[in-house]
Amino acid sequence: MWIRGKAWVNNNIEEVCIQIDRFIKNIKKECKPDIQFESHQIIFPASIDMHVHVRGAQLSYKETVATATSEAVYGGVGLIVDMPNTVPPVNTYQRVIERIREFENYSRSDFGIYSGVSKEIEKVDSLPIAGYKIYPEDLEKEETKEVLMKSKKLKVLHPEIPLALRVPRKLRELWMEVASLYLVYGNVHITHITNYETLKLAKELGFTTDITPHHLLVNGERDCLSKVNPPIREYIIRLQLLRALYEADTIVSDHAPHTREEKNLEYELCPPGIAAVSFTTPFIYSLAFKDLISLERAVNLLSKNPAKILNIPYGEIKIGNVANFTVISKKQWKYKTKFSKVTETPLDYYPLEVKVDFTIIQGKPAFDGENVLPIRGVNPFDKTGKY
C-alpha cells in the first residue's frame, strides 16, 4: 500500500510517497497513492511511551489492556511499555508469559512489558521483555543486585530511596530522589524525573532520562486528583525542570489509572496516579508549533530517542522500520480523555494546538480521528513469535 502526504523525513517536512505493509518498504516523490492525506496534515513516526501502567488482570476495574491502548492510539502513541505493579505483580516467569498473552489478545497498539525485579532472573531474562522496573523498595533487595549484575536488558528506575516510602508525603524531598541514582549502575533509565538536579546527575552518570507533562504543568499536589509518585514539586522547581524539555532523552505519560471512587477517598488513603497517556503527543507538538521547541526536538522526545533506548526499529520514517505513524494537524482544542476508563484528570481542558487525526499501527489504521479500530498490536521484543 502507498500513502502520500507531508511527512517528517530526514529531519524535514517533505511531500513524499511511502510504501508500507507492516514495515516501510520504500519512500519516493511520486506514486499513485492508496491513501492521500490532506495538505494540512503531517505524518510523523508514531510516538513511543516508555512508562504506562495499563492495569488489567485483577485491576481491570481501573483500566484494561483494551481501554488503555485505545486511549494511547487516540493520543498518537504507537507503542506503549507496561509497568509490572499489577495484581498479581509481573515478576515471575509464569506471570510474564501471562502478561504477554494478555496484551497479544487485547492490545490496540504495539507493546512491550517490563518485569519487576525477580528471583527467577535467568528464566525471566530469557523472555521477550523490554527490561526491568526497579521501585524504591527494590533497592534493598538482593535480587535487584542480581538483575543489575546479570542482565544486559534495560533497567528503569523510579528515583527515590526506600526511606521516601516511610515518611509523610510532604517529607519526600529532592535529596531522596537524587540519592537513589548512586544505588544503580549499567544500562539504566531514570524515569519521571521531578527536578533538574536529578536530570543533571543522571546524565553525568551515563543514564538515559525522561520527564512527564504533569511534573511540569500541574500546579502542585493539591488533592487526590493531583496526587502522584514521585510528588509534584513546588513552582520554582517546576520552572527549573522546563530545561528538561531540551535536555531529557524522552517524555512519558506515567499513565496510572484509578477509579473515581478511589480518587474520592480521603487524601491520606487515595492512591497516587494521573492517567493521561493521550496528552503527551499533542502537548509536545503544540510546543513545537508555538516555536518553543523545534520539530526535530519534538520527534526526538516522542519517537526517535525512546526507540534508541529500547533498541527497536521504530521512531523514524525510513526504509526497514515498522510502519507506525501519527498523523497530526493544527487545531485548537481542550484536552479530555476519550477511551480510558478514567474520565477526570488534572490536565483536563488544557488548551492544545495540535490534534491527532490518524494513528497507524503495523501499516493498519488503529485510530481514524473518531474511532479506535480492532487491530492487534505486536511485541517488537519477541524476535521468535514463540510467546
Secondary structure, DSSP 4 states (H G I P E B T S, - for coil): -EEEEEEEETTEEEEEEEEESSBEEEEES----SEE--TTEEEEEPEEEEEE---BTTBTTT--HHHHHHHHHHTTEEEEEE-S-SSS-S-SHHHHHHHHHHHHHH-SSEEEEEEEP-S-HHHHHTS---EEEE-GGGGG-HHHHHHHHH--SEEEE----GGGGTS-GGG--HHHHHHHGGG--SSEEE-S--SHHHHHHHHHTT-EEEE-SHHHHS-S--SGGG--SSPP--HHHHHHHTTHHHHSSEE---B----HHHHTS-TTTSPP-B--TTTHHHHHHHHHHTTSS-HHHHHIIIIIHHHHHHT-S-SS-STTSB--EEEEEEEEEE---SSSS----TTTT-EEEEEEEEEEETTEEEE-SS-B-------TT-SSS--
